[in-house]
């Protein structure tokens, strides 16, 4: 019983930080965080999940306490990292819960290996199909920015230093505008690190913002979703800025979907309204 932290080394020698919560349960759940978050940002629903599952979570490369990558971040690398983690930590079928980027990975993985996943929980993570013109512009912008980066600077040289934890809380509060300060403070402590000079920086690699923009084929995504026939819970905050106008079209690709919108929540449903999310999870997970 208890919490352990491990390092898992990937195919290209990136060390991923893995958190294992052994609660003495017969079932396991895998938690997958969103872009620029970390494995600790599920902290407001972990107590509930611990009552039913042993929990495994990890920081994606470039996030949290995992290694940064020299070069370009690619979705395919992250998907392979997920597969290797699952092969190492899950011998039996399991439940997976993802948020945003983690949700998109969870849904596609469930379609690739449906025999491994018992239940799928997606908190946001589905956006509308962009026009080819917009996709072209994204790729052009990325190529021009990468062309301007003659070399990767040393890690600390690229980071914006903050003088105090209070400053970090103020910055994060601009993003998490719905949260009371006490919750923002808890999230901040899992997202920053202290430098030798006494100042603070975000743990996540700034180069994540220049990840490869080559899109995952939307037709392939839909084919993968439809390949998963076990129960799927899709949750959106009613005040999210990311819900696509074609969400009904997205849902119909799942064979056994349950769709819920939570009042008063934005994109970060598990932060904004954890009590409501737990109520929904209780019904879905049984």
SVG drawing of the C-alpha trace seen along z (x, -y; Angstrom):
<svg xmlns="http://www.w3.org/2000/svg" viewBox="-25 -38 48 48">
<polyline fill="none" stroke="black" stroke-width="0.4" points="0.0,0.0 1.2,-3.5 2.7,-5.7 5.9,-5.0 7.7,-7.0 9.7,-5.2 11.7,-6.1 10.8,-4.3 13.2,-4.5 11.7,-4.7 12.9,-3.4 15.0,-6.5 16.4,-6.7 13.9,-9.3 13.2,-8.8 9.5,-9.1 8.4,-9.8 5.8,-7.2 3.6,-7.4 2.2,-4.1 -0.6,-4.2 -1.0,-0.7 -4.4,-0.8 -4.8,3.0 -7.5,3.1 -8.1,5.8 -8.5,3.3 -6.2,0.7 -6.7,-2.7 -4.3,-4.7 -4.5,-8.5 -3.2,-10.6 -2.7,-14.3 -3.2,-17.1 -0.8,-19.4 1.5,-21.4 0.0,-19.6 1.5,-16.8 0.4,-13.5 -0.2,-15.4 -3.0,-17.5 -5.5,-14.8 -5.1,-15.4 -8.7,-16.6 -10.2,-13.2 -7.5,-10.8 -9.0,-10.1 -12.2,-8.9 -10.4,-6.8 -8.3,-5.3 -11.4,-3.8 -11.9,-1.6 -8.5,-1.3 -4.8,-0.9 -3.6,-4.0 -0.8,-4.4 0.0,-7.8 3.1,-9.3 4.4,-12.6 4.6,-12.6 8.0,-13.5 8.8,-17.2 6.3,-17.4 6.5,-17.4 9.4,-15.3 10.1,-13.4 13.0,-14.1 13.0,-16.8 13.7,-15.8 16.5,-17.2 14.8,-18.0 11.1,-18.0 8.3,-16.5 6.1,-14.2 2.7,-12.7 3.9,-9.3 6.7,-9.3 4.2,-10.1 1.8,-7.4 4.6,-4.9 5.6,-6.0 2.0,-5.3 2.2,-1.8 5.4,-1.0 4.1,-2.1 1.0,0.0 3.0,3.1 5.2,2.7 2.6,1.8 -0.7,3.5 -0.9,7.2 -4.7,7.3 -7.3,5.2 -7.7,1.8 -9.6,-1.5 -8.1,-4.6 -9.0,-8.2 -7.5,-11.0 -7.8,-14.8 -7.4,-16.9 -4.2,-15.6 -4.3,-12.6 -7.9,-12.0 -7.1,-12.0 -4.3,-9.5 -6.5,-7.3 -9.3,-7.2 -6.9,-6.3 -5.0,-3.8 -8.3,-2.1 -9.1,-1.7 -5.7,-0.3 -5.7,2.2 -9.4,2.6 -8.7,5.9 -6.6,4.1 -9.1,1.4 -12.2,2.2 -13.6,-1.3 -12.5,-4.6 -13.1,-8.0 -12.3,-11.1 -12.5,-14.5 -12.6,-16.9 -9.9,-16.1 -12.0,-16.2 -11.8,-19.2 -13.4,-19.9 -11.7,-19.0 -9.7,-22.0 -9.9,-23.2 -7.0,-22.2 -6.2,-25.9 -5.8,-26.2 -3.7,-23.0 -1.5,-24.4 -1.0,-27.7 -0.1,-25.8 2.6,-23.8 3.9,-26.9 4.2,-28.8 5.9,-25.9 8.4,-25.5 9.3,-29.2 9.8,-29.2 11.9,-26.1 14.0,-27.6 14.6,-30.6 15.9,-28.4 19.5,-27.9 20.2,-25.8 18.5,-24.7 19.6,-26.9 20.6,-25.4 17.5,-24.6 17.7,-27.3 18.5,-30.0 15.1,-29.4 13.0,-29.4 11.2,-32.4 12.3,-32.7 9.8,-33.7 10.9,-35.3 8.4,-33.4 5.7,-30.8 3.2,-33.7 4.2,-34.9 3.6,-31.4 0.2,-31.3 -0.7,-34.7 0.3,-33.5 -1.6,-30.2 -4.6,-32.0 -4.9,-33.8 -5.5,-30.3 -7.5,-28.7 -9.7,-31.7 -12.6,-29.6 -10.5,-28.2 -10.1,-29.5 -6.5,-30.5 -6.0,-27.5 -6.6,-25.1 -4.3,-27.0 -1.6,-26.9 -1.8,-23.1 -1.5,-22.8 1.4,-25.2 3.5,-23.2 3.3,-20.2 4.2,-22.3 7.2,-24.3 10.8,-23.6 13.3,-25.7 16.6,-26.7 19.9,-27.0 19.6,-30.8 16.4,-30.5 14.1,-31.4 11.3,-29.2 10.5,-27.9 7.8,-25.8 8.8,-22.1 7.5,-21.8 9.7,-22.2 8.9,-25.4 9.8,-23.6 6.5,-21.6 4.8,-24.6 6.8,-24.0 5.8,-20.3 5.3,-18.9 1.9,-20.2 1.4,-17.4 -2.2,-16.3 -3.3,-12.8 -5.6,-11.8 -9.2,-12.5 -10.5,-9.6 -8.1,-7.3 -9.1,-8.7 -12.8,-7.9 -12.0,-4.5 -10.0,-3.8 -12.8,-5.1 -15.4,-2.9 -13.1,0.1 -13.6,-0.2 -16.9,1.4 -16.6,1.2 -18.2,-1.6 -16.8,-5.1 -17.6,-8.2 -17.1,-11.5 -17.2,-14.6 -17.2,-18.3 -17.5,-21.4 -20.4,-23.5 -18.2,-26.6 -15.3,-25.0 -13.7,-26.9 -12.7,-23.6 -15.9,-21.8 -16.3,-21.3 -19.5,-22.2 -19.6,-18.6 -19.5,-16.8 -22.5,-14.7 -20.6,-13.4 -17.7,-12.6 -19.8,-10.7 -21.5,-8.6 -18.2,-7.0 -18.1,-5.3 -20.1,-2.1 -21.0,-2.4 -20.8,-6.1 -22.1,-8.0 -22.0,-11.8 -22.2,-14.3 -21.8,-18.1 -21.0,-19.6 -22.4,-22.9 -20.0,-25.6 -16.9,-23.9 -14.5,-24.9 -11.9,-22.8 -10.4,-21.6 -13.5,-19.8 -11.5,-17.8 -10.3,-21.1 -13.4,-23.3 -16.0,-20.8 -14.4,-17.7 -17.4,-16.9 -19.7,-16.8 -17.2,-14.8 -16.9,-12.3 -20.7,-11.9 -20.6,-11.2 -17.7,-8.8 -19.5,-6.9 -22.5,-6.2 -20.2,-5.2 -17.7,-3.1 -20.4,-1.4"/>
</svg>
